[in-house]
Amino acid sequence: MKKTFKKAERLHKKKLIEELFSKGSYFYLPPFKVYYSVSSEVETNQMLVSVPKKIFKKAVERNKLKRRTREAYRNHKHLLLNNNKFLIGYIYTAKKLVTYDPIERAVLSSIQKLVRESINE
């Protein structure tokens, strides 16, 4: 399986984003607040990353955190292969710039938690 992150996997439709934040559930997994929802409207799992401009004034820092998060998701998304199609939103909540390792651990833990929840349903 190729490890790519295609446009089809990016959550970008306004309707789906509103559905995620209004009807979806969430949990905290430092440094993220992870929103998730099961959707029948999408063919693949879709995710978005948000880093607040209020905390990280420089676009370079925000983009670096988003790149690191997308990379961690891309490396572990194969674990989400199941019948449910998730909408996932990663909201960065830490006040400081962190390295790749804590981000990868948090993303991996969140994916494992979503897999466990999909099995329990």
CNS distance restraints for C-alpha pairs under 8 A (distance, minus, plus):
assign (resid   3 and name CA) (resid  74 and name CA) 6.21 0.50 0.50
assign (resid   3 and name CA) (resid  75 and name CA) 6.47 0.50 0.50
assign (resid   4 and name CA) (resid  74 and name CA) 6.35 0.50 0.50
assign (resid   5 and name CA) (resid   9 and name CA) 6.43 0.50 0.50
assign (resid   5 and name CA) (resid  10 and name CA) 7.85 0.50 0.50
assign (resid   5 and name CA) (resid  70 and name CA) 7.89 0.50 0.50
assign (resid   5 and name CA) (resid  74 and name CA) 5.97 0.50 0.50
assign (resid   6 and name CA) (resid  10 and name CA) 6.99 0.50 0.50
assign (resid   8 and name CA) (resid  44 and name CA) 7.19 0.50 0.50
assign (resid   8 and name CA) (resid  46 and name CA) 7.26 0.50 0.50
assign (resid   9 and name CA) (resid  44 and name CA) 6.33 0.50 0.50
assign (resid   9 and name CA) (resid  45 and name CA) 5.99 0.50 0.50
assign (resid   9 and name CA) (resid  46 and name CA) 4.40 0.50 0.50
assign (resid   9 and name CA) (resid  47 and name CA) 6.44 0.50 0.50
assign (resid  10 and name CA) (resid  46 and name CA) 5.12 0.50 0.50
assign (resid  10 and name CA) (resid  47 and name CA) 5.29 0.50 0.50
assign (resid  10 and name CA) (resid  48 and name CA) 6.13 0.50 0.50
assign (resid  11 and name CA) (resid  16 and name CA) 7.37 0.50 0.50
assign (resid  11 and name CA) (resid  17 and name CA) 6.96 0.50 0.50
assign (resid  11 and name CA) (resid  46 and name CA) 5.02 0.50 0.50
assign (resid  11 and name CA) (resid  47 and name CA) 5.00 0.50 0.50
assign (resid  11 and name CA) (resid  48 and name CA) 5.28 0.50 0.50
assign (resid  11 and name CA) (resid  87 and name CA) 7.22 0.50 0.50
assign (resid  11 and name CA) (resid  88 and name CA) 7.98 0.50 0.50
assign (resid  12 and name CA) (resid  16 and name CA) 7.62 0.50 0.50
assign (resid  12 and name CA) (resid  17 and name CA) 7.03 0.50 0.50
assign (resid  12 and name CA) (resid  48 and name CA) 7.51 0.50 0.50
assign (resid  13 and name CA) (resid  17 and name CA) 6.26 0.50 0.50
assign (resid  14 and name CA) (resid  18 and name CA) 6.13 0.50 0.50
assign (resid  15 and name CA) (resid  19 and name CA) 6.21 0.50 0.50
assign (resid  16 and name CA) (resid  20 and name CA) 6.12 0.50 0.50
assign (resid  16 and name CA) (resid  87 and name CA) 7.91 0.50 0.50
assign (resid  17 and name CA) (resid  21 and name CA) 6.39 0.50 0.50
assign (resid  18 and name CA) (resid  22 and name CA) 5.91 0.50 0.50
assign (resid  19 and name CA) (resid  23 and name CA) 5.51 0.50 0.50
assign (resid  19 and name CA) (resid  24 and name CA) 6.85 0.50 0.50
assign (resid  20 and name CA) (resid  24 and name CA) 4.76 0.50 0.50
assign (resid  20 and name CA) (resid  25 and name CA) 7.94 0.50 0.50
assign (resid  20 and name CA) (resid  35 and name CA) 6.94 0.50 0.50
assign (resid  20 and name CA) (resid  36 and name CA) 6.40 0.50 0.50
assign (resid  20 and name CA) (resid  37 and name CA) 5.75 0.50 0.50
assign (resid  20 and name CA) (resid  87 and name CA) 6.53 0.50 0.50
assign (resid  20 and name CA) (resid  88 and name CA) 7.59 0.50 0.50
assign (resid  20 and name CA) (resid  89 and name CA) 7.72 0.50 0.50
assign (resid  21 and name CA) (resid  25 and name CA) 7.82 0.50 0.50
assign (resid  21 and name CA) (resid  35 and name CA) 6.97 0.50 0.50
assign (resid  23 and name CA) (resid  37 and name CA) 7.30 0.50 0.50
assign (resid  24 and name CA) (resid  35 and name CA) 6.39 0.50 0.50
assign (resid  24 and name CA) (resid  36 and name CA) 5.44 0.50 0.50
assign (resid  24 and name CA) (resid  37 and name CA) 4.57 0.50 0.50
assign (resid  24 and name CA) (resid  38 and name CA) 7.89 0.50 0.50
assign (resid  25 and name CA) (resid  35 and name CA) 5.67 0.50 0.50
assign (resid  25 and name CA) (resid  36 and name CA) 5.54 0.50 0.50
assign (resid  25 and name CA) (resid  37 and name CA) 6.39 0.50 0.50
assign (resid  26 and name CA) (resid  33 and name CA) 6.83 0.50 0.50
assign (resid  26 and name CA) (resid  34 and name CA) 5.33 0.50 0.50
assign (resid  26 and name CA) (resid  35 and name CA) 4.20 0.50 0.50
assign (resid  26 and name CA) (resid  36 and name CA) 6.05 0.50 0.50
assign (resid  27 and name CA) (resid  33 and name CA) 5.90 0.50 0.50
assign (resid  27 and name CA) (resid  34 and name CA) 5.47 0.50 0.50
assign (resid  27 and name CA) (resid  35 and name CA) 6.77 0.50 0.50
assign (resid  28 and name CA) (resid  32 and name CA) 6.06 0.50 0.50
assign (resid  28 and name CA) (resid  33 and name CA) 4.50 0.50 0.50
assign (resid  28 and name CA) (resid  34 and name CA) 6.14 0.50 0.50
assign (resid  29 and name CA) (resid  33 and name CA) 6.07 0.50 0.50
assign (resid  29 and name CA) (resid  34 and name CA) 7.08 0.50 0.50
assign (resid  29 and name CA) (resid 106 and name CA) 6.15 0.50 0.50
assign (resid  29 and name CA) (resid 110 and name CA) 7.25 0.50 0.50
assign (resid  30 and name CA) (resid  93 and name CA) 7.38 0.50 0.50
assign (resid  30 and name CA) (resid  94 and name CA) 7.18 0.50 0.50
assign (resid  30 and name CA) (resid 106 and name CA) 6.69 0.50 0.50
assign (resid  31 and name CA) (resid  92 and name CA) 5.88 0.50 0.50
assign (resid  31 and name CA) (resid  93 and name CA) 5.51 0.50 0.50
assign (resid  31 and name CA) (resid  94 and name CA) 5.03 0.50 0.50
assign (resid  31 and name CA) (resid 102 and name CA) 7.81 0.50 0.50
assign (resid  31 and name CA) (resid 103 and name CA) 7.11 0.50 0.50
assign (resid  31 and name CA) (resid 106 and name CA) 7.21 0.50 0.50
assign (resid  32 and name CA) (resid  90 and name CA) 6.00 0.50 0.50
assign (resid  32 and name CA) (resid  91 and name CA) 5.35 0.50 0.50
assign (resid  32 and name CA) (resid  92 and name CA) 4.62 0.50 0.50
assign (resid  32 and name CA) (resid  93 and name CA) 5.39 0.50 0.50
assign (resid  32 and name CA) (resid  94 and name CA) 7.28 0.50 0.50
assign (resid  32 and name CA) (resid 106 and name CA) 7.42 0.50 0.50
assign (resid  33 and name CA) (resid  90 and name CA) 6.05 0.50 0.50
assign (resid  33 and name CA) (resid  91 and name CA) 5.09 0.50 0.50
assign (resid  33 and name CA) (resid  92 and name CA) 6.51 0.50 0.50
assign (resid  33 and name CA) (resid  93 and name CA) 6.59 0.50 0.50
assign (resid  34 and name CA) (resid  88 and name CA) 7.01 0.50 0.50
assign (resid  34 and name CA) (resid  89 and name CA) 5.64 0.50 0.50
assign (resid  34 and name CA) (resid  90 and name CA) 4.82 0.50 0.50
assign (resid  34 and name CA) (resid  91 and name CA) 6.26 0.50 0.50
assign (resid  34 and name CA) (resid 110 and name CA) 7.47 0.50 0.50
assign (resid  35 and name CA) (resid  87 and name CA) 8.00 0.50 0.50
assign (resid  35 and name CA) (resid  88 and name CA) 5.67 0.50 0.50
assign (resid  35 and name CA) (resid  89 and name CA) 4.86 0.50 0.50
assign (resid  35 and name CA) (resid  90 and name CA) 6.55 0.50 0.50
assign (resid  35 and name CA) (resid  91 and name CA) 7.90 0.50 0.50
assign (resid  36 and name CA) (resid  86 and name CA) 6.56 0.50 0.50
assign (resid  36 and name CA) (resid  87 and name CA) 5.47 0.50 0.50
assign (resid  36 and name CA) (resid  88 and name CA) 4.50 0.50 0.50
assign (resid  36 and name CA) (resid  89 and name CA) 6.30 0.50 0.50
assign (resid  37 and name CA) (resid  86 and name CA) 5.59 0.50 0.50
assign (resid  37 and name CA) (resid  87 and name CA) 5.19 0.50 0.50
assign (resid  37 and name CA) (resid  88 and name CA) 6.74 0.50 0.50
assign (resid  38 and name CA) (resid  84 and name CA) 6.37 0.50 0.50
assign (resid  38 and name CA) (resid  85 and name CA) 5.69 0.50 0.50
assign (resid  38 and name CA) (resid  86 and name CA) 4.58 0.50 0.50
assign (resid  38 and name CA) (resid  87 and name CA) 6.21 0.50 0.50
assign (resid  39 and name CA) (resid  84 and name CA) 7.57 0.50 0.50
assign (resid  39 and name CA) (resid  85 and name CA) 5.76 0.50 0.50
assign (resid  39 and name CA) (resid  86 and name CA) 5.96 0.50 0.50
assign (resid  39 and name CA) (resid  87 and name CA) 6.65 0.50 0.50
assign (resid  40 and name CA) (resid  84 and name CA) 7.97 0.50 0.50
assign (resid  40 and name CA) (resid  85 and name CA) 6.76 0.50 0.50
assign (resid  42 and name CA) (resid  46 and name CA) 7.84 0.50 0.50
assign (resid  42 and name CA) (resid  85 and name CA) 6.74 0.50 0.50
assign (resid  43 and name CA) (resid  85 and name CA) 6.96 0.50 0.50
assign (resid  44 and name CA) (resid  85 and name CA) 5.88 0.50 0.50
assign (resid  44 and name CA) (resid  86 and name CA) 7.69 0.50 0.50
assign (resid  45 and name CA) (resid  80 and name CA) 7.94 0.50 0.50
assign (resid  45 and name CA) (resid  85 and name CA) 4.97 0.50 0.50
assign (resid  45 and name CA) (resid  86 and name CA) 4.86 0.50 0.50
assign (resid  45 and name CA) (resid  87 and name CA) 6.02 0.50 0.50
assign (resid  45 and name CA) (resid  88 and name CA) 7.70 0.50 0.50
assign (resid  46 and name CA) (resid  85 and name CA) 7.88 0.50 0.50
assign (resid  46 and name CA) (resid  86 and name CA) 6.36 0.50 0.50
assign (resid  46 and name CA) (resid  87 and name CA) 4.96 0.50 0.50
assign (resid  46 and name CA) (resid  88 and name CA) 6.16 0.50 0.50
assign (resid  47 and name CA) (resid  87 and name CA) 5.76 0.50 0.50
assign (resid  47 and name CA) (resid  88 and name CA) 4.47 0.50 0.50
assign (resid  47 and name CA) (resid  89 and name CA) 5.50 0.50 0.50
assign (resid  47 and name CA) (resid  90 and name CA) 7.57 0.50 0.50
assign (resid  48 and name CA) (resid  88 and name CA) 6.42 0.50 0.50
assign (resid  48 and name CA) (resid  89 and name CA) 4.83 0.50 0.50
assign (resid  48 and name CA) (resid  90 and name CA) 6.19 0.50 0.50
assign (resid  49 and name CA) (resid  66 and name CA) 6.05 0.50 0.50
assign (resid  49 and name CA) (resid  69 and name CA) 7.28 0.50 0.50
assign (resid  49 and name CA) (resid  70 and name CA) 7.54 0.50 0.50
assign (resid  49 and name CA) (resid  89 and name CA) 5.90 0.50 0.50
assign (resid  49 and name CA) (resid  90 and name CA) 4.79 0.50 0.50
assign (resid  49 and name CA) (resid  91 and name CA) 6.02 0.50 0.50
assign (resid  49 and name CA) (resid  92 and name CA) 7.65 0.50 0.50
assign (resid  50 and name CA) (resid  66 and name CA) 7.16 0.50 0.50
assign (resid  50 and name CA) (resid  89 and name CA) 7.64 0.50 0.50
assign (resid  50 and name CA) (resid  90 and name CA) 6.24 0.50 0.50
assign (resid  50 and name CA) (resid  91 and name CA) 4.86 0.50 0.50
assign (resid  50 and name CA) (resid  92 and name CA) 6.22 0.50 0.50
assign (resid  51 and name CA) (resid  56 and name CA) 7.57 0.50 0.50
assign (resid  51 and name CA) (resid  62 and name CA) 5.78 0.50 0.50
assign (resid  51 and name CA) (resid  65 and name CA) 7.35 0.50 0.50
assign (resid  51 and name CA) (resid  66 and name CA) 7.06 0.50 0.50
assign (resid  51 and name CA) (resid  91 and name CA) 6.17 0.50 0.50
assign (resid  51 and name CA) (resid  92 and name CA) 5.14 0.50 0.50
assign (resid  51 and name CA) (resid  93 and name CA) 7.65 0.50 0.50
assign (resid  52 and name CA) (resid  56 and name CA) 6.34 0.50 0.50
assign (resid  52 and name CA) (resid  62 and name CA) 7.62 0.50 0.50
assign (resid  52 and name CA) (resid  92 and name CA) 7.18 0.50 0.50
assign (resid  52 and name CA) (resid  93 and name CA) 7.93 0.50 0.50
assign (resid  53 and name CA) (resid  57 and name CA) 5.35 0.50 0.50
assign (resid  53 and name CA) (resid  58 and name CA) 7.73 0.50 0.50
assign (resid  53 and name CA) (resid  59 and name CA) 7.90 0.50 0.50
assign (resid  53 and name CA) (resid  62 and name CA) 7.43 0.50 0.50
assign (resid  55 and name CA) (resid  95 and name CA) 6.48 0.50 0.50
assign (resid  56 and name CA) (resid  61 and name CA) 6.46 0.50 0.50
assign (resid  56 and name CA) (resid  62 and name CA) 6.16 0.50 0.50
assign (resid  57 and name CA) (resid  61 and name CA) 7.85 0.50 0.50
assign (resid  57 and name CA) (resid  62 and name CA) 7.92 0.50 0.50
assign (resid  58 and name CA) (resid  62 and name CA) 6.66 0.50 0.50
assign (resid  59 and name CA) (resid  63 and name CA) 5.95 0.50 0.50
assign (resid  60 and name CA) (resid  64 and name CA) 6.10 0.50 0.50
assign (resid  61 and name CA) (resid  65 and name CA) 6.36 0.50 0.50
assign (resid  61 and name CA) (resid  97 and name CA) 7.39 0.50 0.50
assign (resid  62 and name CA) (resid  66 and name CA) 6.28 0.50 0.50
assign (resid  63 and name CA) (resid  67 and name CA) 6.02 0.50 0.50
assign (resid  64 and name CA) (resid  68 and name CA) 6.19 0.50 0.50
assign (resid  65 and name CA) (resid  69 and name CA) 6.17 0.50 0.50
assign (resid  65 and name CA) (resid  97 and name CA) 7.42 0.50 0.50
assign (resid  65 and name CA) (resid  98 and name CA) 7.92 0.50 0.50
assign (resid  66 and name CA) (resid  70 and name CA) 6.12 0.50 0.50
assign (resid  67 and name CA) (resid  71 and name CA) 6.06 0.50 0.50
assign (resid  68 and name CA) (resid  72 and name CA) 6.22 0.50 0.50
assign (resid  68 and name CA) (resid 100 and name CA) 5.98 0.50 0.50
assign (resid  68 and name CA) (resid 103 and name CA) 7.16 0.50 0.50
assign (resid  68 and name CA) (resid 104 and name CA) 7.96 0.50 0.50
assign (resid  69 and name CA) (resid  73 and name CA) 6.20 0.50 0.50
assign (resid  69 and name CA) (resid 100 and name CA) 7.95 0.50 0.50
assign (resid  69 and name CA) (resid 103 and name CA) 6.30 0.50 0.50
assign (resid  69 and name CA) (resid 104 and name CA) 7.14 0.50 0.50
assign (resid  69 and name CA) (resid 107 and name CA) 7.36 0.50 0.50
assign (resid  70 and name CA) (resid  74 and name CA) 5.96 0.50 0.50
assign (resid  71 and name CA) (resid  75 and name CA) 6.21 0.50 0.50
assign (resid  72 and name CA) (resid  76 and name CA) 6.46 0.50 0.50
assign (resid  72 and name CA) (resid 103 and name CA) 7.12 0.50 0.50
assign (resid  72 and name CA) (resid 104 and name CA) 4.97 0.50 0.50
assign (resid  72 and name CA) (resid 107 and name CA) 6.42 0.50 0.50
assign (resid  72 and name CA) (resid 108 and name CA) 7.56 0.50 0.50
assign (resid  73 and name CA) (resid  77 and name CA) 5.56 0.50 0.50
assign (resid  73 and name CA) (resid 104 and name CA) 7.69 0.50 0.50
assign (resid  73 and name CA) (resid 107 and name CA) 6.26 0.50 0.50
assign (resid  73 and name CA) (resid 108 and name CA) 7.48 0.50 0.50
assign (resid  76 and name CA) (resid 108 and name CA) 6.44 0.50 0.50
assign (resid  76 and name CA) (resid 111 and name CA) 7.70 0.50 0.50
assign (resid  77 and name CA) (resid  81 and name CA) 7.70 0.50 0.50
assign (resid  77 and name CA) (resid 111 and name CA) 7.49 0.50 0.50
assign (resid  79 and name CA) (resid 111 and name CA) 7.13 0.50 0.50
assign (resid  79 and name CA) (resid 112 and name CA) 7.47 0.50 0.50
assign (resid  79 and name CA) (resid 115 and name CA) 7.59 0.50 0.50
assign (resid  80 and name CA) (resid 111 and name CA) 6.77 0.50 0.50
assign (resid  80 and name CA) (resid 114 and name CA) 7.82 0.50 0.50
assign (resid  80 and name CA) (resid 115 and name CA) 6.26 0.50 0.50
assign (resid  84 and name CA) (resid 118 and name CA) 6.89 0.50 0.50
assign (resid  98 and name CA) (resid 102 and name CA) 7.04 0.50 0.50
assign (resid  98 and name CA) (resid 103 and name CA) 7.44 0.50 0.50
assign (resid  99 and name CA) (resid 103 and name CA) 7.02 0.50 0.50
assign (resid 100 and name CA) (resid 104 and name CA) 6.05 0.50 0.50
assign (resid 101 and name CA) (resid 105 and name CA) 6.22 0.50 0.50
assign (resid 102 and name CA) (resid 106 and name CA) 6.16 0.50 0.50
assign (resid 103 and name CA) (resid 107 and name CA) 6.13 0.50 0.50
assign (resid 104 and name CA) (resid 108 and name CA) 6.01 0.50 0.50
assign (resid 105 and name CA) (resid 109 and name CA) 6.06 0.50 0.50
assign (resid 106 and name CA) (resid 110 and name CA) 6.08 0.50 0.50
assign (resid 107 and name CA) (resid 111 and name CA) 6.20 0.50 0.50
assign (resid 108 and name CA) (resid 112 and name CA) 6.20 0.50 0.50
assign (resid 109 and name CA) (resid 113 and name CA) 6.11 0.50 0.50
assign (resid 110 and name CA) (resid 114 and name CA) 6.21 0.50 0.50
assign (resid 111 and name CA) (resid 115 and name CA) 6.22 0.50 0.50
assign (resid 112 and name CA) (resid 116 and name CA) 6.25 0.50 0.50
assign (resid 113 and name CA) (resid 117 and name CA) 6.20 0.50 0.50
assign (resid 114 and name CA) (resid 118 and name CA) 6.11 0.50 0.50
assign (resid 115 and name CA) (resid 119 and name CA) 6.31 0.50 0.50
assign (resid 116 and name CA) (resid 120 and name CA) 6.36 0.50 0.50
assign (resid 117 and name CA) (resid 121 and name CA) 6.46 0.50 0.50
